[in-house]
Amino acid sequence: MSEQRAWQHTLEFGGGKPIVVEPSEAQLSSDAGLLPVRVFDERIGLTEQFAAALSDARCASLVSHPYLQMVRQRVYGILADYEDQNDHDALRSDPVFKLIAGHGPDGRDLASQPTLSRFENAVSVKSLFRLQDVFIEQFINSFEAPPGRLTFDIDVWDDATHGDQQLTFFHGYYEQYQYLPRTITCADNDQVVMVCLLFGTAHAALGAPQDLELLCERLRKAWPDVHIELRADSGFAVPAMYEMCEQLRVQYTFGLKMNQVLQRESEALLAQAVAEYERTGVKQRLFHAFDYQAGSWPHARRTIIKCEAHAAGTNRRAVVTNRPGAEVLPAATYDEYAERGESENRNKELKCGLAGDRLSDHRYLANLFRLYLHTAAHNLLVRLRRLVADPPDPAPPCDLPTEALEGRRRKDYQNRRRERDPLGEGHPCTWRTRLIKVAAEVNVRWRCVRVKLSASWPFLDFFRRVSEAVTALPPLSLAPD
């Protein structure tokens, strides 16, 4: 264990007694809230299955730091806002990180930055393919009963790079050197089911039809009758995606870029919306559904155009879809497509809240592996968030389910939920401030390891609530091969 040099510093303010600050010889940690998260991980087997997918070519008799230990170091470090390998040069001596990695608080130190760097750079292509399978399998196993319908959102996000990483290129639209990560997220439970790392100037849909085919094959093998829906923005509105969805019997709704044909088709509707807004002063949303065939399409497809007129001006958007009933209820079809914004929020959590854009290794494969580590941390948090969620019922009088609330009712409900259930929908920063980041003293006793928290910590009830929820789960039982 590293020992800080003894020192004291005196602070004075307000005319009171001087305040003497000095290091403590006790084993202390600032991340004790990771302990119940570690119990939850044990119950669902997330990091254990992740590590089992990796090929370890090291000589077993010379291994000091198993892959499972290093996976847990990195995943839990990401959850606690330590996204860099360098952070673990200090965290390797932290008693809580030792506990969650499977060591005793007074045992040997964990892996250092050079060891973790070698670990990430040693990943093989076969291991990455196995990780892809693990993510899909974990998604399937997260359901207690076969779902009847699943909705997926596929999207990309930019990841600026600042070093000499392989396969980074300058992107003219974003005006930066970058990678282009792509995720497929389930709108029903917020889990990222598939993730890939595209080179910086790749088309968003590169390889997406093949990913969709693999995902549907695995899902229908587990649930033959599941109904699958896919939503995406206009970056995925290419013939290969339409054709793959139609071949796989997947219902899709993709954004469609406005062109001269679509503009001409919607001019009358836009004029009607403007005239009605000028007459009433109330925001107008009008829809037009029709069959449209682009030059690269072998046949016409159902297209919906939304025309808005309001105080800020006008707005036109188009989607292409094969959803049944779209021509009868175009507004409902478009609004259901717009709900993909929630999956964009999950991507924002992965990129910003969990530092999924911290892909600073030189090798492309190492950076893809890093993206898997950050995504594993995201899925661990998402699944724990759903476990402890305690949303309030809609305010009476209300005979609508929560999902059907609109306007002021929906906003009021969300405000009440944020007050009552901050962890149930909390972003990573909320989980850190209300659970993970808590100081603790760790003492090793003959019969137990005792972790002492401050009785005046304002979020102690959250720690207790999460701990009770995860310990109530049954131990993980793996089905035999």
N, C-alpha and C positions, 0 to 999 in steps of 0.2 A: 504494500500500500504506500502511495506517495504521501509524504508528510510535509505540510506547509511549515515554513520557518516561523518560530514563535515571534509574535509582535503584539504591540498594544497601540491603540490610538485613542486619544481623548477628544471628545466633541462637547462643545458647550453652546447652549442657546437658551434664551428665555430667563436667564438668571437662576435656574435651578441647579441641582447637583450635576457635576460633570458626568458625562457618559463615557465609559471606558469600553472600547470595542477590541476584542481579541479572538483569535481562532479557538475552537473547542476541540478537545481531544476525543470527544465522543464520536461515534459513527453516525453521521448526519446525512440526510438526503433532502433534496428539494422536489423530488418526483414520486412521493409515496403513493399518489393516486394511481400509479400504474399497476399496483398490486392486484386490485379487483379486475382490472383489464386482463392481467395475466391469467387469472382464474377462468375468465370467460374464454380466453384463447385455448386453455386446456380443455374446456368443455366442447368446443367446436372443432378443435384440431387444426386450426388454420395455419399456424407457423410450422407445426410438425409435418403436415402434408406438403407444405411449401418446400421445406428443407429436404424431404424424402425424394423430391423430384430432381434434385441436383446430383450430378455425378462427381464424386470425390476421388480424385486420382492420387491423393497423398498416401504415403505409407502409414497404415493405421497405427503402428507401434510408435510413430514419431509425432502423432497428432496431439497438440495441446488444446486446440480450440475447434471443437466439432462444428460442422456447418449449421446445425440447429441453433447452437449458442450464438453464432454470428448473425444468423437470420433474425433471431430475437433481439440482439443488440441493435441492429439497424431498424427493424420495424418499430420497436418501442422508442428508439431514439427519435424517429420521424414523428411519432405521435406526440412526443414531449417537446417538439420544436428543435431537435438537434439533427438537422438534415445533412450535416457534413460528416465525413469519416474522421476529420480532425477532432471533432468534439469528443470522440471516444478515447482520446489520449488522457482526458480527465475522467470521463464517465466510467472507464474500465475499473476504477477503484471505488465507484459509488456503491454503497451497500444494497440499495434497492435494485440497481441494474444487475448486480451479482445475483440477487435472489431471483429475479425474473429470468435470468439466463440459466438457472439451475445450480448456482454455486452458493455456498454459505457466505454471509457477509464478511467473515474474517478469512475466507479462502483466498486462493490466488487470484490475481487480477485477470480481467477479461482481455479480449483481443485488442491490440492497439491499431492505430491508423494504418501503418504499413501492412499489417496482417489482413485487415478488412479490405484494403485496396487490392491485395493479391487475390483475395476471395472473390471480389466482384469481377476482376479481370480474368479469372480462371474459368468462368462460365462457358459452357459449350452450347452449340446450336441444338443438340439433342435435349439438353436440359431445358432450354427455352421452349421447345415444343412441348415437353412434358409439363412445364408450368402453365402453358396454354390449356392443356387438358385438365390440370388441377383446378384452375379458376372456374371452368365450366362445371366440373364435378362438384365443387364446393357450392356453386350456385344452385345446382339441382338438389343437393342434400340439405340446403337451407330451408326447403319447403316441407312442412309437416304432412301436407296432403297434395295430391296432384292438382296443379292449377288448371282452370279451364281456358284461361286467356292470359297471354303475356304481351306486353308492349315494350319494345326496345327503341332506344334512340341512339343513333350513330353520329358522331361528331368529331371534328379535329380542333386542336388548339395550338397556338404558336408557342414555341419554346426558344427564346433567344439564347444563343451561345456566344461565349466570349473567349474561347480558347482555340485549341487546334484539334477539336473533335472530328472524328471521321464522319463523312456523309452530311456535313453541315454546308449549306449553300445560302447565298444571299437571295432573299425573297423581296421582289420589287414592291409588293403590296404592303408588307409589314416593314419594309426598309430596314432589314436586319439579317444577320447570319443566324440560322435557326435550324432546329428540328421541327417535325410536325407530328406530334403524338396523336393517335386516334383511339377512341374508346367506344365500346358498345355498352350502354348502360340500361338496366332494366328499370322502367318507370314505376313498376309495382313495388319494388323493395329497395331501390337506389343503389344496388350493387353494380359494380363494373364487372361485366362478364367476360369481355375480351379487350385486350389492349395491344397496340402495336406502335412501333416507332418508325415513321416514314422519314426519308431524307428531306432536307429543307425545302426543296422546290417541287416536291411530289404533288400529283393530283390527289385531292382528298379521297377519291374513290379507288385509288390504286390498291388492288387486292381485296377490296371490300366485298365483291360478290363471292369470292372464295371463302372469306371469313363467315359470311352469312350462311353459306351452304353448310359449312362445318358445324356452325351453331345449331342450325335447324335439324341436321342429322342427329346430333347428340340429344337435343331436347325431345325429338319425336321418338327416339329409341327409349327414352325414359317415360315419356308421356305421349303415347301415339295420338291421342285425341286433342292435344293442346292447340289452341288457335293463336297464331303468332301475328303480331302487327309490328310494323317498322316505320319510324318517322325520321326524317333527315332534312337538312336545309338544301338549298339549290346546288351546293357543291357536289352532292351525290345524285343529282338529277341527270343521269346519263343512261343511255339505252341498256348497257350491261346490267345496271342495277334493276331497272324495270323488268328486264327479261328474267333475271335470276329470281326476283320476287314472284313473278307469275309462274315460273317453273316450279317453285317450292310451295306454292299456294300460300304465300304470305301477303297479307293486306298491307299496303303501303300508302303513305302520304308524304310526298316530297315537295319542298319549295321549288318554285319555277321562276326563273328570271323573266322579267317583263321584256318583251320584244315588240316590234312594230305590229305584228299580227294581233298579239294580245292587247296591245294598247287600242288598236282600232276596234276590236271586239268589245271593249269596255268603255269606249268614249261616251256612249249614250247613258250608261249606268252611272258613270262619274258625274255627268252633267245633272242627272236626276238627283244624286246625293247632294250636290252643291246647291241646287235650287231648293231642295227640301230643308237644308240647313239654314239657308238665308231666310226662308219663310218662318221657321219655327225657332231658330237659335239653339236647337238641340243637336248634339252630335249624331251623325247619320252613318250607319253601316249597312251597305247593300251588297248582295251577292248574286253572282251569275254563274251557273253551271252549264257546261256545254262540252261537246266532243271536239277535241283538237288533235291534229296530227302534225308534228314537226317533220321537217324534211328527212331526218335520220331515223324516224320511227316507222316500223313496218305497218302499223295500224293506228287508228285514233285512240286516244285515252281521255278519260273523264278529267276535265280541268275546271277549277273553281277560281274565280277572281273576286276579291273583296275590294270594294271602293268605299273609302271613308271621306267624310267632310266634317271639319270641326274648326275650332278657333285657331288652331295652328296651321291650317291649310288642308290639303288633300293628301291621300295616301292610297296607293294601289298595290296589292299583293296577289300572287297567284300560287296555287298548288296543283299538283297532278296526283291523282289517286285512283285506286281500284276498289275503294270501300263501297260495299253495297248500300244503296240509299243516298249516296252523295248528291245525286241530282235532285232528290226530294228535300233533303235537309243540308244544304250547302253550308249554312252558318255553323251548324253543329260539327260538321266535318272539319271546317277550318279552325274552330275553337279547340277541338280536340288536338289538332296539329300544333296549335300555339302552346299547348301545355308542355311541349318538349322543352320549354324554357326552364322547367324544374331540373331536367337532366343537365342543362347548361350550368345550373347552379352547382350540381355535383362536380362537374368538371372544374369549376372555379375553386371548389374546396380542395380538389386533388392538386390543382396547379398552384394555388396561392396558399391555402391553409395548411397543406401537407407538403409543400415545396416539391411538387411533382416535376417542376421545371428545372430542378437542380441536377442536370445531367452533365456533369463536368469531367467525367472520365475521358480519356483519349479514344479508347476503342468503342466502336459502335455497339458491339455486343454487350460490353460492360454497361453502357448507358441504357440499353434496352432492359438489362437485368435490374438496373437501378429503378427504372420505371415500374417494373413488376414489384419491387420492394415497396415503393411508395403507394402503389395501388393496393397491395396487401394491407398496408396500414389503413388505407381508406375503407376497404371492405370490413376490416375488423371494427373500426369505429362505427360504420353504418349499421352493422348487425347488432352491436351493443346498444346503439341509439334506439333501434326499434324494440329491443328487449325491455328497456327501462322507460319507454315512452308512456306517458299518462295524460293523454289529451283530454280536455274537458268536453262535455256534451254541448251541442249548440244551445245558445240561450233560448229559453222558452219565450213566447210560443213559437215553436218551429217544428214542422213535420217533415223537414228535408234532411237527408243525410249530409254529413259534413262536406262531402265531395261536391254536392250540388249547390252549396251556398254561393251567392254572387254579390258583387257590389259591396255596399256598406256592411251587410251581414257578414260577408266573408272577411272583410278587414277587421271588424270587431272581434270575430272569433279568433283570428290569428293573433291579435293583440292579447287576448285573454290567455291563449295558449303559451305565448312567450313568457307571460308572467308566472303561470302555473307549472309549465313543463319546459324549462329552459334546456334541459339535457335531451329531451325527446326530439327536438328539432335543432339543437345547438350545433353550430359550426365548430371546427377544431379549436378555435381560440376560446370558445365558450367552455368546452370540455377541459381545456388547460387551466383556465382561471377558476373554474368551479369544482374540479376534481383532481386533475393530474398534478398541478403545481402546488404541492403542500409540503411544508417542512416536516421532517420526522426524525426522531432519534431511534436508531436500530440497536437493540441489545440482544446478544446471544446468550440464552439460558440453557440449562441442562436439558429441559424438556421442550423448549420452544424457542423461536425467535420472536422477540417482543418489539413491536413497532409502536412508538408513542407519538400521537398527534396532539396538537394544541387543542384543549377543550374550548378555547375561545375562537377557534377558526370558524368563520361565519358559514362555511359550506360543509360543515361536518355531517349534517343530515343527508346531503347528496352522497357523500362517501358511504354512509351507512346504507342508504337506499340501494345504491349500485351493488355494494357487497352482498346484500341479502338477495338481490335478484340473480346474481351470477352463481352464488353458492346453492341456490335452489334448483339449478339446472342439473339434470342427470349426467353422469360421466359419459364421455363419448364412447360409443360402441361401434367399432368398425365391422362392416359386413365382411365375411370371408370371401377370398378371391374365388 
